[in-house]
Amino acid sequence: MPELELLCPAGDMECLRTALRFGADAVYVGGPKLQLRAANAGFSMDDLALAAREVHALGRRLYVTVNAFPTNAELDALGGYARDLHALGADAAIVADMGAVAVMRRAAPDLPIHVSTQANCVNWAAATAWYEMGASRVVLGREMTLAQIAELRARTPAALELEAFVHGAMCMAWSGRCMISVFLTGRSANRGACTQSCRWRYHLVEEKRPGEFFPVEEDERGTTILSSHDLNCMDFLDRIADAGITSFKIEGRMKSPYYVATVANAYRQRLDALAGGPADPGTLALLRRELDAVSHRAYASGFYFGEMKRHAPDDGVYHQDCLFVGVVRQRLGGGRVRVELRNRVRQGDALEILAPGRLGRALVAERLALPDGTPLNEVAEPMTLFDMDAPAWLEAGDMLRRRLP
């Protein structure tokens, strides 16, 4: 089996460090130019340089998204940006626009180019054309089936790497080419400012009955007919690998460190087990349970099998089985840790531990106290530091959560 890469998102340095800790082989981030997320999910050039140093110190890889479609004026600055990315140590730039690829390749020929899913590459001829332009990897369109991927793999140069999304939010539009947000709000999804208008609730209005709103489907929560399920490929990662994918991408540069840690940890364990043959049903059940611990829409298999296979009906709401309680900041002596709070915890609460390579470890919140030793019955203010008992193997960077009723 070829080397398989787990590629995780990061919107800031905390998420990047979390992704690395929980098993990412590579991390993708946005820089200050042409990245398709809100401005607060873009790294400065100084932060990109720091990220590259930390990633490379662990033998991992850093990819920088440059996947918005540039205007004429933006193209003029793109060559210098490509040279800067190469100089600071980026392992690849993720690019969607053909002109941007040409400009960046001329300016920085040693900077690897990965073709973004925004380029909508869904056939072998397009993939080969990108390779001939100098791309080393193509991120395939999410509309492809496993059979189509396998055919593309068989008819493209072996040196061309193939990447595909395996988890996270999906657009209703063709690989994100969506105009709903800009039409309704003036904020363009294709310029990194999507308002997720597809996930709003919509009603019908009959032209002769202005002001009368009729739900498309009777539901006390309204309806979200434009909204997609979230992608979840945990059950068939082996089939995606067999089709020729070697980089498994998790969506979510706007997600929290807790989300990144949970999803990366689950997929890391599944990918590590692929070489051992079929998945153990008990372990697979635990990994599915992990993915329910974070906020998500109803899960589905995407289009890998043709028609979307839904894991559950889309009820238009987000689901989450666990609440993030806090992150361990320091290992203390005497079986104690210092935790930074995210959500309220009380003395005696039944908690779970989220740690790299471990699943479902239980913990009872005992002997809560402030760092100065003042005993506490509960901790309620987010970002408060407090101490508590913990197993000896718990380390800084591990997380605590509580199952919701």
Secondary structure as UniProt FT lines:
FT   STRAND          5..9
FT   HELIX           13..21
FT   TURN            22..23
FT   STRAND          26..30
FT   HELIX           39..41
FT   HELIX           45..57
FT   TURN            58..59
FT   STRAND          61..66
FT   HELIX           72..88
FT   STRAND          92..95
FT   HELIX           98..107
FT   TURN            109..110
FT   STRAND          113..115
FT   HELIX           117..119
FT   HELIX           124..132
FT   TURN            133..134
FT   STRAND          137..139
FT   TURN            142..143
FT   HELIX           146..154
FT   TURN            158..159
FT   STRAND          161..169
FT   HELIX           174..176
FT   HELIX           180..185
FT   HELIX           189..191
FT   HELIX           197..199
FT   STRAND          203..204
FT   TURN            207..208
FT   TURN            210..211
FT   STRAND          214..215
FT   TURN            220..221
FT   TURN            225..226
FT   STRAND          230..232
FT   HELIX           234..236
FT   HELIX           237..242
FT   TURN            243..244
FT   STRAND          247..250
FT   TURN            253..254
FT   HELIX           257..273
FT   HELIX           274..276
FT   HELIX           281..291
FT   TURN            292..293
FT   STRAND          299..300
FT   TURN            302..305
FT   STRAND          322..332
FT   TURN            333..335
FT   STRAND          336..341
FT   STRAND          345..346
FT   TURN            347..348
FT   STRAND          350..354
FT   TURN            356..357
FT   STRAND          361..364
FT   TURN            371..372
FT   STRAND          378..379
FT   TURN            382..383
FT   STRAND          385..389
FT   TURN            392..393
FT   TURN            396..397
FT   STRAND          399..403
//
